[in-house]
Amino acid sequence: MIHDRHIWAFYGFQSEAEGPVVQLWYDGLDFDAQLEIVNLVAHLRVRPGGLWVRPDFDPLDGEGGISELRPNNVRTDQGDACYRIYGIREHPDKHSYTFLHGTDKDVTNDLEGKAIAKRRLHELRHGGGSIHRFDFEG
């Protein structure tokens, strides 16, 4: 008998105004970028939260509760592409991670991406947004 070893479930933010924004971003990525994200999630979803560490996960201390998932860079014809997914752990329950914003990161400190994630977190906490089960298979 095979037991489900998954500890974590993954969700995406959605709102009436924006729709399932992180899902749409992910669905629009090329195959290699999606594969790096899927590989990272597969690695994290079976690990206890205390073992989510850098370089895969950054708790972003001092950033209002958001954190960052850091998939490996993807080699492209234009050079390496760096992707980040900002989110929050333990929402809707203690073994959940909700994606708030996904982006290709081209700056060291992505103030704009963090601000978007914090705005969506605020919406989520105050009834302006909801979540959906994230679909990694498209």
C-alpha positions in Angstrom: 0.0 0.0 0.0 1.4 3.4 -1.0 1.0 6.2 1.6 0.7 9.8 0.7 3.9 11.4 2.0 2.8 14.9 1.2 2.9 17.1 4.2 2.1 20.4 2.5 -0.7 21.5 0.2 -0.2 24.4 -2.2 -2.8 27.1 -3.0 -3.0 30.2 -5.2 -4.4 33.6 -4.5 -7.4 34.8 -6.5 -9.7 37.7 -6.5 -12.7 39.0 -8.4 -10.6 41.8 -9.8 -7.5 39.8 -10.7 -8.6 36.2 -11.1 -6.2 33.4 -10.2 -3.2 35.6 -10.9 -0.4 33.3 -9.8 -1.9 30.3 -11.7 -2.2 32.5 -14.8 1.5 33.6 -14.4 2.6 30.0 -13.9 0.6 28.7 -16.8 2.3 31.3 -19.1 5.8 30.2 -18.2 7.8 28.0 -20.5 8.3 24.3 -19.8 11.7 24.7 -18.2 10.6 27.4 -15.7 7.5 25.3 -14.8 9.7 22.3 -14.3 12.0 24.1 -11.9 9.0 25.2 -9.8 7.5 21.7 -9.8 10.8 20.3 -8.7 11.1 22.8 -5.9 7.5 22.1 -4.7 8.0 18.4 -4.9 11.1 18.8 -2.7 9.3 21.1 -0.2 5.9 19.3 0.0 7.4 16.3 1.8 9.6 18.3 4.3 8.6 19.5 7.7 8.3 23.3 7.8 11.4 23.6 10.0 13.4 22.1 7.2 12.3 24.7 4.6 15.6 26.6 4.4 17.7 28.7 2.1 18.4 28.6 -0.8 14.9 27.0 -1.6 12.9 29.1 0.9 13.5 32.5 2.4 11.2 33.6 5.3 11.8 37.3 4.4 12.0 38.4 8.0 10.6 41.8 8.5 8.4 41.7 5.4 5.0 41.5 7.0 4.6 37.7 7.1 5.3 36.9 3.4 8.1 34.5 2.4 9.8 33.5 -0.8 10.2 30.3 -2.7 13.3 30.3 -4.9 13.4 27.8 -7.8 16.6 27.2 -9.6 17.5 29.7 -12.3 16.5 28.7 -15.8 19.1 29.0 -18.7 17.6 30.8 -21.7 19.0 32.2 -25.0 19.2 35.6 -23.2 21.0 34.2 -20.1 19.8 32.9 -16.8 16.2 33.7 -15.8 15.5 34.0 -12.1 12.0 33.3 -10.8 10.4 33.9 -7.4 7.1 33.1 -5.8 6.0 35.1 -2.8 3.5 33.6 -0.4 2.5 32.7 3.1 2.8 29.5 5.1 0.0 28.1 7.2 -2.9 29.5 5.3 -5.5 28.1 5.1 -4.1 25.6 7.7 -0.8 24.8 9.3 0.4 22.6 6.4 -0.5 24.9 3.6 1.5 27.4 1.5 -0.5 30.0 -0.5 1.2 31.7 -3.5 0.5 35.4 -3.5 2.7 36.6 -6.4 5.0 35.0 -9.0 7.5 36.9 -10.9 10.7 36.8 -12.9 13.1 38.6 -10.7 15.7 40.9 -12.2 16.7 43.0 -9.2 18.4 42.0 -5.9 15.7 43.4 -3.7 12.3 43.0 -5.4 10.4 45.7 -3.6 7.6 45.8 -6.2 7.0 42.1 -6.0 7.0 42.0 -2.2 4.6 45.0 -2.2 2.2 43.1 -4.5 2.4 40.0 -2.3 1.7 42.1 0.9 -1.3 43.8 -0.8 -2.7 40.4 -1.8 -2.2 39.1 1.7 -4.0 42.1 3.1 -6.9 41.4 0.7 -6.9 37.7 1.7 -7.1 38.5 5.3 -9.8 41.1 4.9 -12.2 39.3 2.5 -11.1 40.8 -0.8 -9.5 37.6 -2.1 -9.7 33.9 -1.7 -7.6 30.8 -2.6 -7.8 27.9 -5.0 -5.9 24.6 -5.1 -2.9 25.2 -7.2 -2.7 23.2 -10.4 0.9 22.3 -11.4 -0.2 20.1 -14.3 -2.1 22.7 -16.4 
